[in-house]
Amino acid sequence: MPYLAILRPFNLIFVSLTILFGALFRNSIPFNFRILFAILSASLIAAAGYVINDFFDRQIDRVNRPQRMIPSGQISPKAAYLYAILLFITGIILSYFTINIFCILLAFSNSVILYLYAIKFKKTLIIGNLIVSYSAASCFIYGGLSAGNLTNIIPIALFAFLFTLIREIVKDAEDITGDKKFSVNSIAIKLGKKVALVISLILSLGITLLFGYLKYLNYLSLTTFILSLLLITLPLTLILIYLYSNIDSKTAFSKSSSLLKLDMLILLIIFLIGN
């Protein structure tokens, strides 16, 4: 099922959960059709982003990820492009049913940003990473907007931004071979893998400080704070140190990308239990 596989189903499940989390976290409003349409529209726009990115990355993926749908020949470039545009349009249309002008504007602007990222900004130093990180954080914001829950969800969006930024820097280090051939200007290429990982470690310190600040504001209970340090920042730091010690192991980088995503999921579970 290539047309399903290219959408990254697991990632879309995660997108759906982040929208739901953004809408209902610390919120008395029950699940409703506005939230449902927020989930559907965001998932379709995210899916469109994956497909359009694969379309413009098809030459790079022949080196970095030849098993993907376009370089493996399971989907033609033209079909993938049309598929992405259809998904973008459908996602924007569904955003109208959230009956929230800010959700509609965010859906439209994110669609434009994802398209521009794929066609231009992915190869630009730092900017591409920041766009992907913003996109991840905006899922929580989109969910919060759909249910009038923006204030409660801002700290989670900040965590999502930092986590995704770290993961993107690590992923760029993993893809360095193919990226060099196609003039992608990533941190790992410009400054080296070790510097990229040092930057990631500094960002992980930022996550730790954010936990501390939220505890100071009484946004987090003591239990949630301790669990966050033990189950989030400690594993995150250990993963990055492990990568630094295995700087030339592509397998280590590949596995760590999934572990970083799992770490973010654990964070959401801790926040749910703690609140």
Secondary structure, 3 states (H helix, E strand, C coil): CHHHHCCCHHHHHHHHHHHHHHHHCCCCCCCCHHHHHHHHHHHHHHHHHHHHHHHHCHHHHHHHCCCCCCCCCCCCHHHHHHHHHHHHHHHHHHHHHHCCHHHHHHHHHHHHHHHHHHHCHHHCCCHHHHHHHHHHHHHHHHHHHHCCCHHHHHHHHHHHHHHHHHHHHHHHHHCHHHHHHCCCCCHHHHHCHHHHHHHHHHHHHHHHHHHHHHHHCCCCCHHHHHHHHHHHHHHHHHHHHHHHHCCCCHHHHHHHHHHHHHHHHHHHHHHHHHC
